[in-house]
Amino acid sequence: MKQMMNKYKLTNNLGLKVIAFIFSALLWLIVVNFDNPVVSNTFRDIPVTIVNDDIITSAGDVYQVVGEQTVSVVVYATRDISQKLDAEDIVATADVTEMDTATGLIPIKISLPDYSGRYESAEAIPRNLTIQREKSGKKVLSLSVKADNEPADGYILGDMTVDPEQVTITGAESVLSQIDRAEARVDVDGITSDQEKTAELRLYDADGNVLNPPQIENDLGESGITVSVEVLKLKSVPIVLNVSGTPAEGYKYTGVTSTPESLQVCGKSDDLEGFNEIAIPGSVLDISGASGTVEQTVDITEYLPEGVSLVDGSSADIRVTLKVEQEGTRSIDFLVSSLRINNLHETLQVNYETGAEIVIHVSGDEARLSTLDISNAVSVDLRNYTMPGTYDLPVTVDLPDGITLDEQVTVRLTLVEKTDEQIPDNQTDQGQESD
């Protein structure tokens, strides 16, 4: 009797009890999803790994990805899982065995190995990777050497030799056709002695643009490229001019100049030690019988010791001027920058070419000419020049008694307006008042 009563209690209002259970379960799901709902999280620039590509390469072909080899990935997971995810947890693969041979499309699969079974779903955007398959070829290129940066101050690069001298590039024929030359780039920053340096292979097209083509291989192996770099010491040495001979009767030798006056040379330290000048012998600079200035070009390379050479870009030819003048005359080279400028307008400034000279010819007693000093006696008067422009101006030379100017000298000067910052405040105010 008691057992029957217990059975009756369990089945009593069974429908209501089932409804209550279902309602409780639904309420539990609502609460759970309210507290920890499924959310989406997007991760960008996820790299796509291509697998089973040996199917293509074993057939003697190559491939290249059309477009980017990265995707965005949208992951759907509960909030607590989503908050733990980062890009490194995502693996994106494209299996060549699943490629559509007609279109080159390979579906991209997404997985999160560390969160297997703990997320709802993950999808790639775009969903497919596109590859282009083509025949493979090879190209053999000579390696040239290019240095990046500079050696330490006082040093210069000498010869650079590369090992190997050639590189073989293999890859898609369409990519190989774009490659015009190969270069070994070596960093020489701050070096002071001969060194063997590892170099970087760099490929260029015909326009000199750097190429970084995918799916390209070379035969350099683990050893890569080695460049033997020679480092030479720099030295600036003056040119010494030895003159021989006697000018014609009634003429005198007044001096010699060269352009340039010194040269930069390079070599090993031992070769440069004790080499302090480039001497041109008198047998080369002979003024015998000269009745005027003599100009000649001299190749100085034969006067350099063994192991010493000119710095690249320096001309081996120097221009030598041997001054021979008639007795009782003198020609003076005067720097334009040494001119005294008189009566320059307050709003103007003078411009002239750096190193520009004028030549002043004077006559008089030989003794006085030999001691003549006009360093503070040459001037121009700008009283009548108040506007910007380029002018040929007469030069005034104050000479002592017994010395005369053979001909009027002119100088070309350019007058330009000062900026507001260069004009003193009182002058600026005066200018404004005159307006």
C-alpha positions as CSV (number, residue, x, y, z in Angstrom):
1,M,0.0,0.0,0.0
2,K,2.8,2.4,0.9
3,Q,4.6,1.6,-2.4
4,M,1.6,2.5,-4.4
5,M,1.2,5.8,-2.6
6,N,4.9,6.7,-3.5
7,K,4.3,5.9,-7.1
8,Y,1.2,8.0,-7.1
9,K,3.2,11.0,-5.7
10,L,5.8,10.7,-8.5
11,T,3.2,10.7,-11.3
12,N,1.0,13.2,-9.7
13,N,0.8,16.4,-11.9
14,L,3.5,14.9,-14.2
15,G,2.6,17.3,-17.0
16,L,3.3,20.3,-14.8
17,K,6.6,18.8,-13.6
18,V,7.8,18.2,-17.2
19,I,6.9,21.8,-18.2
20,A,8.7,23.1,-15.1
21,F,11.8,21.1,-16.0
22,I,11.8,22.4,-19.6
23,F,11.3,26.0,-18.3
24,S,14.2,25.6,-15.9
25,A,16.5,24.3,-18.7
26,L,15.5,27.2,-21.0
27,L,16.0,29.7,-18.1
28,W,19.5,28.2,-17.5
29,L,20.4,28.6,-21.2
30,I,19.2,32.2,-21.2
31,V,21.2,33.0,-18.1
32,V,24.3,31.3,-19.4
33,N,24.1,33.1,-22.8
34,F,23.4,36.4,-21.1
35,D,26.5,36.0,-18.9
36,N,28.8,34.4,-21.5
37,P,27.4,34.9,-25.0
38,V,28.9,33.7,-28.3
39,V,30.7,36.7,-29.9
40,S,32.7,37.2,-33.1
41,N,36.3,38.3,-33.1
42,T,38.2,39.3,-36.3
43,F,41.9,38.8,-36.8
44,R,43.7,40.4,-39.8
45,D,46.8,39.6,-41.8
46,I,46.9,35.9,-40.8
47,P,49.5,34.2,-43.1
48,V,48.3,31.3,-45.2
49,T,50.6,28.2,-45.3
50,I,50.5,26.2,-48.5
51,V,50.8,22.5,-48.0
52,N,51.4,19.6,-50.4
53,D,52.9,22.0,-53.0
54,D,55.3,19.2,-53.9
55,I,52.5,18.0,-56.2
56,I,53.4,21.0,-58.4
57,T,57.2,21.1,-57.9
58,S,57.7,17.4,-58.5
59,A,56.3,17.9,-62.0
60,G,59.0,20.5,-62.7
61,D,56.6,23.4,-62.4
62,V,56.5,26.3,-60.0
63,Y,53.7,28.5,-58.7
64,Q,53.1,31.9,-57.3
65,V,50.3,33.3,-55.2
66,V,48.0,35.8,-57.0
67,G,47.4,38.7,-54.6
68,E,48.1,38.5,-50.9
69,Q,49.0,35.3,-49.0
70,T,47.2,36.6,-45.9
71,V,43.6,36.6,-44.8
72,S,41.3,37.9,-42.2
73,V,39.8,35.3,-39.9
74,V,36.5,35.6,-38.0
75,V,36.3,33.4,-34.9
76,Y,33.0,32.7,-33.2
77,A,33.4,31.7,-29.5
78,T,32.0,32.4,-26.1
79,R,33.2,35.6,-24.6
80,D,35.6,34.0,-22.1
81,I,37.3,32.1,-24.9
82,S,37.3,35.0,-27.3
83,Q,39.1,37.2,-24.8
84,K,42.0,34.7,-24.6
85,L,42.6,34.4,-28.4
86,D,45.3,36.2,-30.4
87,A,46.6,35.9,-33.9
88,E,49.3,33.4,-33.1
89,D,46.6,30.9,-32.1
90,I,45.2,30.7,-35.6
91,V,46.5,28.4,-38.3
92,A,45.4,29.0,-41.9
93,T,46.3,26.4,-44.5
94,A,45.7,25.9,-48.2
95,D,46.0,22.3,-49.4
96,V,47.1,22.0,-53.0
97,T,45.4,18.6,-53.2
98,E,42.1,20.5,-53.0
99,M,42.9,23.0,-55.8
100,D,40.5,23.6,-58.6
101,T,42.8,23.1,-61.6
102,A,40.6,25.2,-63.8
103,T,40.7,28.3,-61.7
104,G,43.7,27.8,-59.4
105,L,41.5,28.3,-56.3
106,I,42.4,26.5,-53.1
107,P,40.0,26.6,-50.2
108,I,41.5,28.0,-47.0
109,K,41.0,26.0,-43.8
110,I,41.1,27.6,-40.4
111,S,42.0,25.8,-37.1
112,L,42.8,26.8,-33.6
113,P,44.8,23.8,-32.3
114,D,45.1,25.0,-28.7
115,Y,41.4,25.6,-28.5
116,S,40.0,22.5,-30.3
117,G,36.4,22.0,-29.4
118,R,36.3,25.2,-27.4
119,Y,35.0,27.5,-30.1
120,E,31.9,27.5,-32.3
121,S,33.5,28.2,-35.8
122,A,36.1,30.1,-37.7
123,E,36.1,31.3,-41.3
124,A,38.6,33.0,-43.6
125,I,38.0,36.1,-45.6
126,P,38.5,35.5,-48.5
127,R,37.7,31.9,-48.4
128,N,40.1,30.8,-51.2
129,L,43.7,31.4,-52.1
130,T,44.5,31.7,-55.8
131,I,47.8,30.4,-57.2
132,Q,49.2,30.6,-60.7
133,R,51.1,27.5,-62.0
134,E,53.7,27.8,-64.7
135,K,56.9,26.2,-66.1
136,S,60.1,26.6,-64.1
137,G,63.4,28.0,-65.6
138,K,66.8,29.2,-64.6
139,K,69.0,32.2,-65.2
140,V,72.7,32.6,-64.6
141,L,73.8,36.1,-63.5
142,S,77.2,37.7,-62.8
143,L,77.5,39.2,-59.4
144,S,78.5,42.9,-59.1
145,V,79.5,44.4,-55.7
146,K,77.9,47.4,-54.1
147,A,79.0,48.8,-50.7
148,D,76.5,50.2,-48.2
149,N,77.7,53.0,-45.9
150,E,81.3,54.3,-45.7
151,P,84.6,53.2,-44.0
152,A,85.9,55.2,-41.1
153,D,87.0,58.8,-41.7
154,G,90.4,58.9,-43.4
155,Y,89.9,55.6,-45.2
156,I,88.6,54.6,-48.7
157,L,87.5,51.3,-50.3
158,G,90.0,49.7,-52.7
159,D,89.3,46.5,-54.7
160,M,86.3,44.3,-53.8
161,T,86.1,40.8,-55.0
162,V,83.1,38.5,-54.7
163,D,82.9,34.8,-54.2
164,P,81.1,33.2,-56.0
165,E,81.3,35.4,-59.1
166,Q,77.9,34.1,-60.5
167,V,74.6,33.1,-59.1
168,T,72.0,30.7,-60.7
169,I,68.4,31.8,-60.1
170,T,65.5,29.3,-60.6
171,G,61.8,30.0,-60.6
172,A,58.9,30.8,-62.7
173,E,59.8,31.9,-66.3
174,S,57.6,35.0,-66.1
175,V,59.5,36.1,-62.9
176,L,62.9,35.3,-64.3
177,S,62.2,37.4,-67.3
178,Q,61.9,40.5,-65.0
179,I,65.3,40.0,-63.4
180,D,68.1,42.0,-65.2
181,R,71.0,41.8,-62.8
182,A,72.2,40.6,-59.5
183,E,74.2,42.5,-56.9
184,A,76.1,41.6,-53.7
185,R,75.4,44.3,-51.1
186,V,78.0,44.5,-48.4
187,D,78.0,46.7,-45.3
188,V,81.4,48.5,-44.8
189,D,80.3,50.9,-42.1
190,G,83.3,52.2,-40.1
191,I,85.8,49.6,-41.2
192,T,89.6,50.5,-41.1
193,S,91.2,47.3,-42.4
194,D,90.9,44.6,-45.1
195,Q,88.0,42.3,-44.3
196,E,85.9,39.4,-45.7
197,K,82.3,40.3,-45.3
198,T,79.1,38.3,-45.8
199,A,77.0,40.0,-48.5
200,E,73.2,40.1,-49.3
201,L,71.9,39.0,-52.7
202,R,69.8,41.7,-54.3
203,L,68.0,41.4,-57.6
204,Y,67.0,44.3,-59.9
205,D,64.9,44.8,-63.0
206,A,66.1,46.7,-66.1
207,D,64.9,50.0,-64.6
208,G,67.0,49.5,-61.4
209,N,64.1,48.6,-59.2
210,V,64.7,46.1,-56.4
211,L,62.8,42.8,-56.9
212,N,61.6,40.5,-54.2
213,P,59.8,37.8,-56.2
214,P,58.2,34.9,-54.4
215,Q,59.1,31.2,-55.2
216,I,62.6,32.1,-56.4
217,E,65.6,30.0,-55.3
218,N,69.3,30.3,-55.8
219,D,72.4,28.0,-55.7
220,L,74.2,30.0,-53.0
221,G,73.5,27.4,-50.3
222,E,74.4,28.0,-46.6
223,S,77.7,29.7,-47.4
224,G,76.0,32.6,-49.2
225,I,78.1,35.4,-50.7
226,T,81.5,36.5,-49.4
227,V,83.1,39.8,-50.4
228,S,86.8,40.5,-49.9
229,V,87.0,44.2,-49.1
230,E,90.3,46.1,-49.4
231,V,90.6,49.3,-47.3
232,L,93.1,52.0,-48.2
233,K,94.2,55.0,-46.1
234,L,93.6,58.5,-47.5
235,K,96.2,61.3,-47.5
236,S,96.2,64.8,-48.9
237,V,99.6,65.8,-50.3
238,P,100.7,69.2,-51.8
239,I,102.0,69.6,-55.3
240,V,105.6,71.0,-55.3
241,L,106.5,72.7,-58.6
242,N,110.2,73.0,-59.5
243,V,110.9,75.5,-62.3
244,S,114.1,75.6,-64.5
245,G,115.4,77.9,-67.2
246,T,115.7,81.6,-67.8
247,P,113.1,83.7,-69.6
248,A,113.9,85.9,-72.6
249,E,115.9,89.1,-72.2
250,G,113.8,91.9,-70.8
251,Y,111.4,89.4,-69.0
252,K,111.3,88.0,-65.5
253,Y,109.9,84.9,-63.9
254,T,107.3,85.9,-61.2
255,G,105.9,82.7,-59.9
256,V,104.1,79.4,-60.6
257,T,100.7,78.0,-59.6
258,S,98.9,74.8,-60.2
259,T,95.2,73.8,-60.2
260,P,94.7,72.0,-58.0
261,E,97.4,72.8,-55.4
262,S,97.1,69.5,-53.6
263,L,95.6,66.0,-54.3
264,Q,94.1,63.2,-52.3
265,V,95.9,59.9,-52.7
266,C,95.3,56.5,-51.2
267,G,97.3,53.4,-50.4
268,K,98.4,51.1,-47.7
269,S,99.8,52.7,-44.6
270,D,103.3,51.4,-45.3
271,D,103.3,52.8,-48.8
272,L,102.1,56.2,-47.7
273,E,104.6,56.5,-44.9
274,G,107.2,59.1,-45.8
275,F,105.3,60.3,-48.9
276,N,104.5,63.9,-48.2
277,E,104.5,65.7,-51.5
278,I,104.1,65.3,-55.3
279,A,107.2,66.8,-56.8
280,I,107.2,67.9,-60.4
281,P,110.8,68.2,-61.6
282,G,112.3,71.3,-63.2
283,S,113.0,69.4,-66.4
284,V,109.2,69.4,-67.0
285,L,108.6,73.0,-66.0
286,D,111.1,74.8,-68.2
287,I,110.7,78.6,-69.0
288,S,113.9,79.0,-71.1
289,G,113.4,81.8,-73.5
290,A,109.8,82.5,-72.5
291,S,108.5,86.0,-73.2
292,G,105.1,85.5,-71.6
293,T,103.1,83.4,-69.2
294,V,103.4,79.7,-69.9
295,E,100.6,77.2,-69.3
296,Q,100.9,73.5,-69.5
297,T,99.2,70.3,-68.5
298,V,101.1,67.7,-66.4
299,D,100.1,64.1,-65.8
300,I,101.2,63.5,-62.2
301,T,100.7,59.7,-62.1
302,E,104.3,59.0,-63.0
303,Y,105.4,61.0,-59.9
304,L,103.5,58.8,-57.5
305,P,105.4,56.0,-55.7
306,E,104.5,52.3,-56.2
307,G,101.4,51.3,-54.2
308,V,100.0,54.9,-54.1
309,S,97.3,56.1,-56.4
310,L,94.8,58.9,-56.9
311,V,91.5,58.7,-55.2
312,D,88.8,57.6,-57.7
313,G,87.3,60.6,-59.5
314,S,90.5,62.7,-59.2
315,S,92.0,63.8,-62.5
316,A,95.6,62.8,-63.2
317,D,96.1,66.0,-65.1
318,I,97.0,69.3,-63.3
319,R,97.1,72.7,-64.9
320,V,100.4,74.6,-64.3
321,T,100.8,78.3,-64.9
322,L,104.3,79.7,-65.1
323,K,104.2,83.5,-64.8
324,V,106.7,85.3,-67.0
325,E,106.2,89.1,-67.3
326,Q,108.0,92.0,-68.9
327,E,110.4,93.8,-66.6
328,G,108.8,96.9,-65.1
329,T,105.3,95.3,-65.0
330,R,103.4,93.1,-62.6
331,S,100.2,91.2,-62.7
332,I,98.4,90.7,-59.4
333,D,95.6,88.1,-58.8
334,F,93.2,89.7,-56.4
335,L,90.3,87.9,-54.6
336,V,86.9,89.5,-55.2
337,S,86.1,88.7,-51.5
338,S,88.9,91.0,-50.5
339,L,87.4,94.1,-52.2
340,R,86.4,97.0,-50.0
341,I,82.7,97.7,-50.6
342,N,81.8,101.4,-50.2
343,N,78.4,103.0,-49.9
344,L,76.3,99.8,-50.1
345,H,72.6,100.5,-49.8
346,E,71.2,99.5,-46.5
347,T,68.6,97.1,-48.0
348,L,71.1,95.3,-50.2
349,Q,73.8,92.8,-49.9
350,V,76.6,91.7,-52.3
351,N,76.9,88.2,-53.8
352,Y,79.8,86.9,-55.8
353,E,81.2,83.5,-56.8
354,T,83.4,81.8,-54.2
355,G,87.1,82.1,-55.1
356,A,86.5,84.6,-57.9
357,E,89.5,86.8,-58.8
358,I,90.3,89.9,-60.8
359,V,93.7,90.5,-62.4
360,I,95.3,93.9,-61.8
361,H,98.1,94.9,-64.2
362,V,100.5,97.6,-63.0
363,S,103.8,99.2,-64.2
364,G,106.6,101.1,-62.6
365,D,110.0,100.9,-61.0
366,E,111.1,97.2,-60.6
367,A,112.1,97.7,-57.0
368,R,108.8,99.2,-56.0
369,L,106.8,96.6,-57.9
370,S,108.6,93.8,-56.1
371,T,107.4,95.2,-52.7
372,L,104.0,96.5,-53.8
373,D,101.1,95.5,-51.4
374,I,97.6,96.4,-52.5
375,S,95.7,94.1,-50.1
376,N,93.8,97.1,-48.6
377,A,93.9,99.4,-51.7
378,V,91.2,97.9,-53.9
379,S,87.6,99.0,-53.7
380,V,84.3,99.6,-55.5
381,D,81.8,102.4,-54.9
382,L,78.1,101.4,-54.9
383,R,76.7,104.9,-54.3
384,N,74.7,104.9,-57.5
385,Y,73.4,101.2,-57.3
386,T,70.2,101.0,-55.2
387,M,68.4,98.3,-57.0
388,P,69.0,94.5,-57.0
389,G,70.8,93.2,-60.1
390,T,74.1,92.1,-61.6
391,Y,76.5,94.9,-62.5
392,D,79.9,95.2,-64.1
393,L,81.6,97.8,-61.8
394,P,84.8,99.8,-62.1
395,V,87.4,99.0,-59.6
396,T,89.5,101.7,-57.8
397,V,93.1,100.8,-57.0
398,D,95.0,103.2,-54.8
399,L,98.6,103.0,-55.9
400,P,101.8,104.7,-54.5
401,D,103.7,107.2,-56.6
402,G,105.8,105.7,-59.3
403,I,103.3,102.8,-59.9
404,T,100.5,103.1,-62.5
405,L,97.5,101.0,-63.5
406,D,98.0,99.7,-67.0
407,E,94.2,99.3,-67.7
408,Q,90.9,99.9,-66.0
409,V,89.7,96.9,-64.1
410,T,86.1,95.9,-63.7
411,V,84.4,93.3,-61.5
412,R,81.0,91.7,-61.8
413,L,78.9,91.8,-58.6
414,T,75.3,90.8,-57.9
415,L,73.2,92.9,-55.5
416,V,70.3,91.2,-53.8
417,E,67.7,92.4,-51.3
418,K,68.3,91.5,-47.6
419,T,65.6,89.6,-45.9
420,D,63.6,91.3,-43.1
421,E,65.7,89.4,-40.5
422,Q,68.9,90.9,-42.0
423,I,67.7,94.5,-41.9
424,P,68.2,96.2,-38.5
425,D,64.9,97.3,-36.8
426,N,65.8,101.0,-37.1
427,Q,66.3,100.7,-40.8
428,T,63.1,98.8,-41.3
429,D,61.2,101.4,-39.3
430,Q,62.7,104.2,-41.4
431,G,61.7,102.3,-44.6
432,Q,58.2,102.1,-43.4
433,E,58.1,105.8,-42.5
434,S,59.3,106.7,-46.0
435,D,56.3,104.8,-47.5
